[in-house]
């Protein structure tokens, strides 16, 4: 796991169940052969995973590594998504159980975008009644969306921390945001900051945990995702708004990074 960033890891579902207004857990303590995620939709429960303990309610995700005792008890009738899954590295290789020694969260994390989370939960419930061959691709996609949502919010915290550490790289990120959607040259940006391209890349990566090219791509794809969901614009029109030469090139980048085509994204994310 060392050297991997959180958003480079991919969760893939092994088992999914949804429980509605469960009064109590059948067992106070249990262990699972894979990673477990308890995603609370309604109600609340107490949990203990290793030395992490607390309460979880809507907006909270509770992770438990494989073969680790997971203790829990309901506080109020609990509706939740029960997901057992595996982690895969950026090359698609399965991470072994000992991967939990790395930066993957254990215990509770909280997602701020409750509206997006609720939308993913509703779609997860729809998949529960589908045939197995159709269910797993969709549950995989929705689990990834929840995970990337958390990673995106975590990046904002990383960005805030960088303000104190490297003001010049904060300025660099601001310039990237300002010019991301038009003709752009990384060399010109480096020159503006008084750095060589190599110095700029190393310093930016140290401050923001990603190269400036990845940061730029993320900004552009975030805008593309928004336009796909909120407008009826063609792919060529969206590409022009996001700094890409044409819809074909945008589609290639989008499919590689988001792991679905722009057409699929528009179809599955429109309410």
Secondary structure as UniProt FT lines:
FT   TURN            2..3
FT   HELIX           6..8
FT   STRAND          10..22
FT   STRAND          29..30
FT   STRAND          35..49
FT   TURN            50..51
FT   STRAND          52..56
FT   TURN            58..59
FT   STRAND          60..64
FT   TURN            66..67
FT   STRAND          70..88
FT   TURN            90..91
FT   HELIX           97..101
FT   STRAND          107..110
FT   HELIX           114..127
FT   TURN            128..129
FT   HELIX           132..165
FT   HELIX           167..179
FT   TURN            180..181
FT   HELIX           186..192
FT   TURN            193..194
FT   HELIX           197..208
FT   HELIX           212..230
FT   HELIX           235..242
FT   HELIX           247..258
FT   HELIX           262..269
//
